[in-house]
């Protein structure tokens, strides 16, 4: 019981200090060592032989995705492509459909591989002006961006290059397009519930004559903090003629199309028997196919962006440096959480925790998986971190249980990905804090609506997906 108590205390420390803004890079190893100390495990051995190998393994596997995703986002921003796409959608839908226009702009950009942080920075100035023209309260703006960027395009839509859709692939031998029907249903539920809530809130505000409100726009952020070179890239894009909406959409279309072709058509036809050799990890194609597909798709999209945006990208070196630098904090924060999970999983008390999680819904694998992933995502304040901890500790067991129960690995993948959305977006989530800072608003002003569209709507979608996947066998 002392080991279990030490795990609980370490989790409380991790979530409490993370809420206060302490870096996860510092918190995760300290919390892991606290749990080890309370369990009587050797501290140095737990740190160097358990924590660090788990951290390193995550970086080895996923660093290309973080790096390419961040560079792609920086180029979309610096070339003006992200802004051009957002403006095209807004122009097409008009101010009368302000919420729909902003959700659509954010969804298109994030589904195409642009980082949600870059999307928030790129869309905010456009969204603020549109909401002002439409007399929609600014307090609804963070939730509108969150619905488009933090929910269905991150976890549910098949093929999304988001890291939340990539992490389950090596554990289950799946691709980014796993269980497409479940993904589409889950996305539809999230979008419908979130959009309905926001539109209802808009009508409420209009009936009261509330309007946009008086705000000090100078306090809101206007450009992404991607490093010292981001300003140069953005200034260059502003000086040159912006790309057309069609050209701006081309790299995003390429990411989605090439991702699918590589995963489903090209890679399965290649001779990859060499992967069985120890030199290449003694693995098989199923363990790396998804990651390889995203790497190729993002690389090709970056090359296309460089070609199409050559006139706008006059500060190319600075933009590339900024994008590469921007990939480091996210991956090491997540990898540190994975290291923490590995230490906890190595402790005697974790067996009790694991059995409790697996016993939450005896005989219902998908319910157990959903709860464990969502709770861990909520505790860590990170969708990718919570998922990684759960799969690091229990992924092999869930896969074996699914095999016995006749549940396809693709269903496990999609349920896991969707389960990361929900409790991850509690108030201490880093993306929530950043989004509110970008908009110049507070939790008191805007978090209720974020809660409804980015926590409760995804949880409702998860319930629907679990029922359809577990009871009706939909995939």
N, C-alpha and C positions, 0 to 999 in steps of 0.2 A: 504493500500500500504506500510505503514511503516513496517508492519509485514512481508510482502513479501521481502522487502529490507533487513531486518535483517536476514532472512533465506539465501538470496543470499550472503550477506557479510560473514555469518558464514561458508557457503560452501567454499567461496573463501579462508577464513582463514584456513580451514581444509586442502584443497588441497595444498595451498601455503606452509604452514609450514611443512606438511608431506613430500613435495618434498625436503625440506631443512633438513629432517632427524629428526624432532621433533617427539617424541613418541605419537602415537595415544591415548595411555592411558591418556596422559595429554591433548592432543588436543580435543578429542571428548567431554568431559564434558565442557571444556571452550567454545568450539564452540556452544554447546547446550545452555549454559547459556547466551551467547551473543545473540543468536536468541530469547531466552525467554525474555531477557531484552528489546530488541527492540520491542517486541510484547506486552510489559506490563504484562507479566505473572510473577507470583511469583517465584523468583529464587530458594529459598530453597525447595519449594514445587515441582518445576519442577525437581530438582536434586534428592531428596530423594523419591518422590512419582511417578515419571515417568521414569527418566533416570535409576535409580538403579533397579527397578523391571523388566524393559525390559532387562537390562544387565543380571540380575540374571536368568530370564526366558530362555535366550539363553544358558547360561552356564548349567542350569539344563537339558535342552533338549539334548545338543550336546557334553557336556564334555566327555562322554564315547567314542564317536567317535574320538575326538581329542586325547584323552589319548591312546586308543588302537592303533590308527593309528601311533602315534609317537613311541610307544613302539615297534610295529611291524617293523617300519622302522629302528629303532636303532638295533634291533636283526638281521634284514637282512644285515645291514652294518657290524655289529660286527662279525657275523658268517662267513662272506665272501660270503654269498649267492648272494648278489647284484652284487658283482664284478664277481663272477663265471658265472652268467647269462649273464652279459654284454660281458665278454670275449668269451663265447660260441657263441653268436650271431656274434661277430666280426670275430671270427675264421671261422665261417660257410660262411659268406658273403665275407670276404676278404677286403683288402685295396682298391681295385678298386671300391668298393661300399661303400666308407667311410660314406657318408651321410646316405644312406639307413641303414647301420649297426647301426649307433648311434641312429637314429630315432627309429628303431625297439627295441633296447635295452632299451631306455628311456620309450617307450610306454608300453612294457611288464611290466616293474617294476612299473610304475605309475598305470596301469590298475589293477595290483595285490595288490595295496594298499600301496605301498611305497611312503612316502612323496616326493614331487617334489624337495625339498631342499636336502634330502638324495640322491635322484637319481642324481642330478647335481654333488654333491661331489663325488659320487661313480663312475660315468661314466667319469668325466672330464679327469683324468689321462690317461684312455684308449683311449678316443677320441682324446686327444692331440697327442699321439704317432701315432695313426692311420692316422690322418690328416697329420702329418709330413711325414710318409711313402708314403702317396698318393699324396703329394705335393699340398694339398688343403689349401687355406689360413686360418690361424687360426681365422681371423676376422669373418668367417662364422660359427665358432664353437658354440657361444652362441645361434644363431638362430636355429641351428640343434638340440641342446638340448631342446630349447624352443618348437619346433614343436612336439617332442616326448613326452614332459612332461607337457606342459602348455596348450595344445589345445584339441584335440579330445578325449584323454583319461580322461581329467578332466571334460568335460561337455557333450559329445555327446554319447560315447559308452554306450549302456544299461548295467546296472549292475555295473558300476564303483563305488567303495566305496569312491570316492572323496567327500569331504564335499559339493562341489557345486552340486552334484547329490543327496545329502541327505537333504539339507535345504528345498526344495519344498515339501517333502513328508508329513509333518504334516499339511501343508496348504491345500493341494489338496487331501489327503488321498490316495497317490500313493505309488509305490515301486521303488527301484532302476532301475527296468527294464521297466519303463514307456515308452510308444511309441517307441518300439524297432526299427521299420522300419525308423521312422524319425531320430532316433539317428544314425543308421548305415549310412543313406544317408548324414547326416550332417558331420559325421566323415570322410566319403569318400571324400567329397568336401574339407574339411580342409586339409586332408592328400595330396590329389592330387595337390591342389594349392600350398601348402607350399613346398612339395617335388619338384615340377616342378620349382618353383622359385629358390630353392637352387641348383638344378642341373644346371640350366641355369647360375647361378652365378659362379659355379665351372668351367663350360666350358668357360665363359668369362675370368676368371683368368688364365686358362690353355693357352688360346690363347695369352694372354699377357706375359706368362712365369713368372707369379707372384710367385708361390710356397707358402710354408708354412709361410715364413717370419721370421724375426729375432725377437725373444722375450725373455725376461727375465723370464723364467719359475719359478724362485725362488719367483717371486712376486705373483704368482697365489696360491690360497688356495689348500690344498691337503687332508683335512679331515674335516668332518662336525663339526660345533660348537654345539654339543649336550649337553655340560656340562662337568664337570670335569672327568666323567668316560668314555667318548667316546674314549679317547686315549687308555685306558687300553683294551677296548673291541676290538678295531681295531688291536692292537698289538697282542692280543691273537689269533685273526683269522689268522694273518700273520704267527704266530709261528706254528700253527697246519696246517695239510693238508687241503686245501680248499675243500668244498663239490663239488660233481659232479654237472653238469648242471641239470641233471634230479632231483636230490634231492633238488637243489636250487629252481627249479620251482614248486615243490610240494606245498609249502605253498601258493603261488600265485594262483595255480589252485584250491586249497581248498577254498580260499576266494571267488572266482567267483562262484564256483559250490554250495557251502553251502549258499551263499547269495541268489542265485536263489531258491534253494530248500526250504529255510526257508520262503521266501516271498511268493512263489507261491503254495507250497504244505503242509508244516508242520504247520505254524502258522494259516492259515485259517481253519484248521481242529481242532484246540484246542478250548476248552470251555473258552472264554474270556469275558463272560457276567459280570464277577466281575468288569470289567473296568468301568461299569456304576456307581459304587459306588463312593461317594465323596472321600473316602479314596484313591482311585486310579485315581483321577483326573476327574471323571465323563466324561469319554471319550469313544471311541470305538477303535476296533482293527485297523481300517484304518488309524487312526492318529499316531499310533506307530509301525505299522507293518514294515515299511521300516527301521526305526532306530533299532528295535529289530533284524532284519535280519543281518544288518551290524555288530552289537555288537557280535552276536553269531559267525558269519563268521570270524571276526578278532580275537576273543578269541580263537577259535579252531586253527586258523593258527599260533597264538603265541605259543600255546601248542605244535603244531607239530614242529615249529622251535626249541623250547627248547629241544625236543627229538632228532631231526635230527642233531642239531648243538651243542650237549652237549660237544663234544671234543674241538670245537673252542671257545665256550663261557666260558672260564675260568674266565673272569671278569664279571660274570653274574650280580652280584648285582650292580656294577657300571654302566653296560649297561642299566639295568632296570631303575635305578635312572636317568640316562642321558635322556632316552627316555621320562620318565614321566615329567621331568623338561622341556624338549623341547616342550611339549604340552601346557604349560601355556601361553607363550607370544602370540602364534597365536589365541587361543580361547579368551583371554581377549582383544586383539586388535579388533577382529571381534565383540565381545560382546559390546565393548565400542561404536563401530560404530552403532550397533543396538540400543543402548541407545540414541545415538544422533538422530537417525531416529525417535524414539518414541517421543522425546521432540518436534522435528520439526512437526511431525504429529499431535501433540496436540495443535498447535498454530493456531490462526484464519487465518493467511495468507496461511496456507497449503491447505486450501480448494480451494483457487484460483490456487495454484500450481497443486493440484490433478486434478482439472477440466481441466487445460491446458494440462496435460499429457494425460488424458483420451480423450481429444478433438483433439489430434494430428492426429488421424486417425479415425474419427467418423464412427462407424459401423464396424470397423476392430479391434477386440479385440486383436488379436495376434500381430499386428503391434504396437499398443499402449503398450502392455506388453513388447515387445522387446525393444522399444525405452526407456521406463522408466527404465528398469533393466540395460540396457547397459550404459545409461547416468549416472546413480547413481554409477555403478561400475567404470566408468571412473573418476568420481569426487572423489570417495574415494580411487581409486587406488587398489581396492580389489574386486575380483569377489564375494566372499562370503559376504563381507560387503555390497556391492551395492544390491545384491539380497535380503539380509535380511532386509535392509531398505525398499525396494520396497514392499516386501511381508508383512512386519509388517504393513505398511500403507495401502496397496491396495489389499492384497491377498484375503481377503473375498469378496471384490467387484468384482475382476476379476473372482473368482469362480462362483459367482452368475450370472455375465454377460455371462460366458461360459455356464452355465446351461440353461439360456434363449435362447442362440444362438445355443444350441445343440452341443457344442464343448466338447469333452471328457476331464476330468481332466488330463488324461495322456498326452494329447497334450500340455496343459498348463505347465505341469511339464517339458517336454522336451524342449519346446521353452524357458522357463525361464532359465533352466540350460545352454542351448547353448548361450542365450543372455548375460550371465555373462562373456563369453569369448569374447574378442575384445577390447573395450575401457579400460577394466581393466588393460591391459598390456601397458599402456602409460608409458612414461619415469619415472614417480614417483612411479611406482609399486614396492613394496618391493622385489618381486621375481626377477624382472628384475635387480634391483640394486645388489642383492645378486649374481645372475648368472654372471653378468659382473665382480664382484669382484673375484668370484671363478676362472674365466678364465683369470684374469689379463688384461682385456681389458676395453675400455671406451665406453660411449654412441656414441661418434663421430666415433669410429671404427666400431661398430657392431649394433647400434640400427636400422639402416635402414632395415636390413634383419630381425631383430626381429619384426619390424613393419609389414613387408610384411607377415610373416608366422604366427604371433601370434595376430595380430590385423585385418588386411585386409582379410586374408583367413577365419578366424572365422566369420567375418561380412558377407562375401559372402555366407558362409554356412548357416548363420542365415536367410538370404533372401530366400534361396532355401527351407529351412525347413518351414518357415512361409507360403510360397506359397503352398507347398505340404500339409501342415496341415490345412491351412485355406480354400484353394480353392478346393483341391481334397480330403480332409478328410483323408489323409494318417496318420496312427498312428503306 
